[in-house]
Amino acid sequence: MDKTTRVNLLYDFYAPLLTDKQRALLEFYFHDDWSLGEIAEHIGISRQAVFEGLKRAQSALEEREGELGLLDRHLRRRKIAEKIIAETEGGPQGDTVKALVQELLELD
């Protein structure tokens, strides 16, 4: 998984545990695709401060993941769901099983 995808997934799980500033930096950089310079100008801080803030925010996300493991469990559930769908595809209850598994995945 690439870095941007991982950060976005971690953000989805742990954003409420970040500070407002950390959330803003991550959103500008990863969601809105702003450059460090654009973020720095918008917020009124240096590019270096933006870089350091992003680094700390990403570290905070990784620390929460290390403590709680929500992303890891989510990815493992998705992998198991894909196996269930693959094993039941073409069988008499395949469509029903697929629909139920998709419903389970949507709970995440």
Legacy VTK file of the C-alpha trace (Angstrom):
# vtk DataFile Version 3.0
C-alpha trace
ASCII
DATASET POLYDATA
POINTS 108 float
0.000 0.000 0.000
1.409 3.395 -0.886
2.038 6.086 1.712
-0.821 8.379 0.676
-3.378 5.571 0.772
-2.134 4.426 4.186
-2.247 7.941 5.645
-5.757 8.501 4.274
-6.985 5.209 5.754
-5.351 5.941 9.105
-6.898 9.415 8.998
-10.339 7.872 8.461
-9.925 5.825 11.630
-8.043 8.190 13.904
-8.804 11.788 12.833
-10.879 12.507 15.970
-7.799 11.725 18.078
-5.661 14.381 16.365
-5.455 18.081 17.160
-7.317 20.537 14.937
-3.996 21.725 13.467
-2.872 18.170 12.692
-6.184 17.415 10.988
-5.963 20.614 8.932
-2.396 19.905 7.787
-3.239 16.337 6.775
-6.384 17.430 4.953
-4.612 20.180 3.021
-1.723 17.930 2.046
-3.308 14.514 1.492
-6.952 15.284 0.693
-6.695 18.604 -1.121
-3.246 17.929 -2.642
-1.782 21.284 -1.606
1.980 21.782 -1.674
3.970 22.589 1.454
4.339 26.152 0.172
0.603 26.571 -0.387
-0.176 25.285 3.090
2.512 27.498 4.634
1.148 30.579 2.904
-2.448 29.776 3.822
-1.708 29.153 7.500
1.032 31.758 7.817
3.905 29.503 8.887
7.125 28.342 7.246
7.366 25.415 4.859
9.638 23.720 7.393
6.949 24.110 10.077
4.413 22.543 7.704
6.786 19.662 6.982
7.448 19.057 10.681
3.750 19.320 11.501
2.871 16.779 8.831
5.569 14.459 10.096
4.256 14.706 13.672
0.668 14.186 12.534
1.628 11.068 10.581
3.572 9.782 13.578
0.514 10.336 15.759
-1.592 8.301 13.326
0.947 5.476 13.308
1.147 5.525 17.125
-2.639 5.201 17.399
-2.554 2.340 14.897
0.159 0.662 16.940
-1.986 0.952 20.061
-5.393 0.108 18.596
-4.761 -1.716 15.305
-8.024 -0.628 13.681
-6.596 -0.378 10.159
-4.885 -3.753 10.403
-8.114 -5.432 11.517
-10.055 -3.628 8.796
-7.649 -4.853 6.107
-7.701 -8.414 7.459
-11.534 -8.407 7.462
-11.573 -7.219 3.850
-9.159 -9.982 2.828
-11.296 -12.654 4.542
-14.429 -11.217 2.930
-12.816 -11.422 -0.506
-11.929 -15.075 0.135
-15.498 -15.865 1.216
-16.876 -14.228 -1.916
-14.393 -16.072 -4.129
-15.182 -19.440 -2.497
-18.958 -19.051 -2.823
-19.059 -17.474 -6.273
-20.955 -19.571 -8.743
-22.591 -21.639 -6.007
-26.323 -21.782 -5.358
-26.116 -19.194 -2.553
-23.266 -17.137 -4.066
-25.255 -13.959 -4.655
-26.813 -14.082 -1.187
-23.448 -14.654 0.489
-21.861 -11.858 -1.545
-24.617 -9.421 -0.556
-24.278 -10.335 3.119
-20.491 -10.001 3.062
-20.778 -6.599 1.360
-23.238 -5.528 4.056
-20.737 -6.572 6.724
-17.939 -4.622 5.043
-20.072 -1.493 4.909
-20.227 -1.506 8.711
-16.559 -0.396 8.825
LINES 1 109
108 0 1 2 3 4 5 6 7 8 9 10 11 12 13 14 15 16 17 18 19 20 21 22 23 24 25 26 27 28 29 30 31 32 33 34 35 36 37 38 39 40 41 42 43 44 45 46 47 48 49 50 51 52 53 54 55 56 57 58 59 60 61 62 63 64 65 66 67 68 69 70 71 72 73 74 75 76 77 78 79 80 81 82 83 84 85 86 87 88 89 90 91 92 93 94 95 96 97 98 99 100 101 102 103 104 105 106 107
